[in-house]
Amino acid sequence: MCKENQRKIILSLCGGTGAWEEPYRQHPDSYDVRNITLPDYDVRTYQPPENVYGILAAPPCTMFSFARTKAKKPRDLREGMECVRACLNIIWDCMEVKQETKKKTLRLKFWALENPAIGFLKHFLGKPALIFNPYEFGDAYQKHTALWGWFNEPKRNPVKLSPQMKKLAKTNSYLRKIKFPKFASDRPIEFRFNKDAKSITPAGFAKAFFDSNR
């Protein structure tokens, strides 16, 4: 067993349900997982500890997503970038360290920031390091997702979409019509849709990311 001070600290910024970091949480002897999300924590004021090993960031996509077409509140990209900036500041704080000149590694081994692939955030952060769909990692539905960051690319394990899913995927509102897969913790989702369901990290991707970034 690892001693407390030997456990690798994983920060999950704006982690919500905790689905992305769940595979790390399943290894408590090796990882100290901290979900930095409202109402307990606010990424805009959070001060990271020393020796953070990895960071997962999922800032709200409300203002960036192209799917936001019927909102009464006008799109406010400055508001949307507030949490993105806060996440990046935490990431940079964990990397801006003084160390021996010859050393070519950093304490922060990986970081990844997630948002919809079809949206405005790429105009701010540039081309994503990875774009994927849940079905490429074993969860049989489509949702174009982008990752920016420094990480090992997870190994894909694609499954085929059903004819019904292919048909639904052609519509803008298909995520409202499907029954979502299980949480990463294997707890079934008992609803067809709510405003948070479609943002839950698919279990297959979460596991693949963990396997490649340990």
N, C-alpha and C positions, 0 to 999 in steps of 0.2 A: 504493500500500500504506500501511496505517496504521502509525505508529510504535508501539513497545511500550507507551508510556505513553498512547497514544490509544485503545487497544483497550478496549472496554466490558466491564467485569467482570460476569459472570453467575454467581451462586452457586446451586447445586443442592443444597438441604439434604435429607439423607436420600435422595439421588438414586438409590441402588441401581444398576440396570443402565445408567443414563444415558440412557434412551430419551427422556425429556421434553426434556432439553437438547440432544439430538443435532442438531437443525436449527441451533442456534447454533454448535455445535462444527464444523459443516461450513463455517463462515466464519471460519477462524482469523485472517485479517487484520483482522477487525472485532471479534471477541469473544474474551475471555479467560475460558473456562468452567472453573469449579472445582466438582468434585463432592465435597461435604462429607458423606461417608458412612463408616460403619464398614467395615473395621477401621482405615483410614488416618486418618480424622477422626471426631470425636465432636461433634455439634452442641451438646451440653451444656457443652462447654469451649471451643468454637471462638470465636476473636475475629476478626470480619470486618475486612477491609482498608478503607481509605478509598476513597471514590468508587465504591462498588458501583452498577451501573447497573440490574440487575434480579435478582430472587430468585424461584426456584421451590422450593417446599417440599412434601414428600410424607412427613410423619411416619407411622410405622407405625399401621395401622388395627386391629391385633389386638384391642385392648380396646374399640373403639368399634363395630365392625361387628355388625349384627344377625344376620349369617350365622354368627357364632361361637356355635354352639348345642351342640357336642359336646366342647368343650375340658374337660380335666380340671382345669385351673387356674381358679379362680373369676375372674370379671371384676373387674379392678382399674382403675377409671377414674383414680385418682390416678397410677398407674404409666403409664397411657396418655397422660395430660396432660404427663408429664415432657418428652417430646420436642417436643410441641406448644408448650409454654411456651418451650423452648429456641429453637425456630424463630422464634417471635414476638419473643423478646428480640433475636435477631440482626436481624430485620427492623426493629424499633424503633430499635436502635442505629444502623442505617444512615440513619434519618430524623431522629433527634434531634440536629440540627445548629444552630449559631448562624449566622445569615445576615442580610442586609439586611432591614429591616422591610417594605419595599415589594415584595420578591421573593415571587412566588406559585408558585414551582415548587421541587421538592426534587431532590436528586441522585439519589435512588432513583426511577427512572421507573415501575417496576411491580413488584408482588409478587403471588404467588398461592400458596395453600395448598390441597392436594388431599386428599380423603378420601372414603370411600363416602357417597353421598347418603342411604342407608338405614342410619342409625347414630346414636350418641349425641353426636357432636361438635357437631352443630348446637345442642344444648342449652347448650353452652359458648360457642360463637362466634356464635350467632344464625343467621338465614337466610343461606344461601349467595348469593354474587353470581351464580353460574351453576351450573346442573345440566345435565348432558349424558349422552348415551350414545355409545359409539364409532361406531355406525352413522350418527350425525348428521354425522360427519366422514370418512366413507368406509370405515370398517372394519366389516364386516358382522356384528357381534355386539352384544349388549346388556349393559351394565354401568352402572348408575346411579351417576354420579360427581358430586361437588360440589366447587366451587372457592369459596374465600373470598379476598378481597383487593382490590387496586387495579390494574386492568389493562383493556386494551381487549378487548372481547368478540370472540373469534375468529369468523370467518365460517363458517357451517355449509354442508356439502356432502353432504347425506344420501343414503344408498343404502337400498334395500329389503332387509329381512330375508327370508331364504328361509323357506318353510313349515316346514322342519325346525328352523331356528333359532327361529322363533316358538314352536314346540311345546316346544323345550328351555328357552326363556326362562321358561316358566311353572313350571318346577321350581326348587327351591332349590339344587340341585346341578348346574345345567346347565353352569357354568363348568368343572366337572370332566370334562365329556363332549365338549367341542369342541376342535378344533385351532385354536390361536390364530393370529392374523395375524402378519405379519412384524414384527421390531423396527423402530424408526425408522431404523436404519442399514441396513435391507434384508437383514439376516441372518435366514434362516428359522429359526423355532423347531422344533427337531427332536424335541420331545416333545409329548405330548398334554396333560399337566398335571403341575405340581409346585407346591409351596406358594407359589412366587414368581411363577409365570407369569401369574396373573390380575391381579397388581398392576402389570404392565408398562404404561406409558403407551402407548396406541394411536398408531401412526405418523401417522395422518391428523389426529388432534387436535393432536399435537405440532407438526406443520407449520403447521396453521392458527393455533395460538397464536403461533408465531414470526412468521408473516406479519403479525399484528396488533399485535405487541409487539416492535419492532425498535429 
